[in-house]
Amino acid sequence: MHASYLKKVNNSFLYRLFLIVKLPIAWVSGLKVNKVTTEKAQISIRYKYLNQNPFKSMYFACQAMAAEMSTGLLAMGYIDSYSQEISMLVLDLSCKFSKKAVGKIQFVCEDGQLVKDAIKKAVDFKEGALCEMTSKGYDEQGDCVSSFKILWSFKVK
């Protein structure tokens, strides 16, 4: 993962600009990058009026968006380090909810090495590679409120 990619992603202005241009619904929902390294991505989202459900907690789709972002930013960082064009696509998503999501929820994915290996395999063998990544959402008390498994596909164009 290039240091320049990490610098861009961890810069709040550049990240907000990226969201406005490429993922406006994520911007409206209030997704924020806490930190991205080569191994780990942390994305936060705060429960508020625009992302609530009728049960006075965060809508599951907003949690899924934050979870997917935590996995996708890691993948994009490794893709950025190759000269070839590499496509990435979510093939499957499964989730479990264990507690109401209220307050600030932080989604953490620690699968940097896993996705790095999958992308390298896609490049080396010129065929699609799959990678299942996990992102967990934690509330301000440190309790896990939701867990997502996201299956990514990577392929050299």
N, C-alpha and C positions, 0 to 999 in steps of 0.2 A: 504494500500500500504506500503510495507516494506521500511524502510529508506535505506536499502542496494540497493534496486532497483533504488531508486531516485538518489543515489550516483553514481551508474554505468551509468545510462542514462545521467546524467548531467556532466559526465566526458568525455571531448571531445575525448581523446585517445581511451577509451573503446567503445564509440559510433562509432567512425570511424572504429574500428576493427570489430564491429558488422556489420556495413554496408558492408564492404569489403567481409566478409564471407557470410552473409545471404542475403543482398540486394545490390549487386554490382552496379546495374543501379542507385540506389539512391545515392551511393557514387560518381559515375561518374557525375551525374546531380548537385551535390554540396549541397545536403540537410544537414542542420546543426540544432542541437538542441540548442535553445536559453535557454529554461528553462522548466522543468517538475515539477509540484507539484501534490498533491493529487487531485486537482480540475481543473488544467489547464495545457495545453501543448502548447508550442510555438516553431514552426519549421520555419526556414528561408531558402530561396533559392534565389540566385542572378541570374538575367538575364545575360546570357553569350552565347558564341558561341555554346556550346554543347546542350543548351536547348532552342534555338531560333526556331521560326517558320518563314515562308517566309514574314510575315507581320511586322517584326522587333519588336516582343514582345515574351514573354515566351510561349512556346508550352503548350497547355492545359493539356496534359498528365503529364507534370512535375508539374504543379500546382495541379493536382489530386493526384499525388504521395505525395506531401508535405501535402496536406489536409488529406489524408488517414493516413499518419504517425502521424499527430497530434492527431488523434482519437485513432489510434492503440496503441500508447505508453501508453496512459491512461489505455486502456483495459489490456495491457500486465502487467502493474504494479499491477493491482488488481488481475489478474490471478496468478501472482507470489506469492501472499500472501496465496494461498490455496495449500493444499497438493495433492489434486486431479488433474488429468490432465484435462484441459478444452480446448476444441477446439474453435477457433474463425474464422469466415468467413464473408467476405463482401458479402451481398446478393443483395444490390442495391446501386446505386450512382446517385445523380442528382446534377446538378450544374447550376449556373448562372454567367455570366461574365458581368461586368459593366464598365470596363476600361482596356486599354492595360496594361499588366504586364511588366514593365521595372524597372530596378534597383533592389534593395533588397526587396523581398516580404516576409512578415511574416504571417504564417498561425497560427491562434489561435483557440483552442478548449477549451471551458470552461464547458464541460459536465462530469466532474469527478464523481460527485455524481450520475448522471444518469446511467453511465456505471457500477459503483460500485453496485447499486441496481439491475441492470439486471444480473450481474454475480452472485450475492448473490442468486437471484431467481433461476437461472439455477442450482446452487449447492444445495439449499434447497429443491427444488421440483424434482430434477433429470430429468429435461426435458429442452428442448431448450428454450432460452429466446432471444427476439429481443430487440435491442436498436438503435434508430436513433440518430446519433450525428451530430453536425454542426461544420464546420470549415470555418472560413473566412480568406481570404488573404488580407492583407493591404500593400499598398506601403509606401515609405518613407515619404510621405506627410500625411499619416494616412487615405487615401481614400481606401475604400473597392474595390478591383479589381475583386474578385470572391468569391462566396459562395458555399459550398458543403454540401450536406446532405448525410450521409453515413449510411446505415442500416447494422448493425452487428448482427450476430447470435452467441450465446454462448451455448455450450453444454458440459456436463461432459462426458468424454470418458469412 
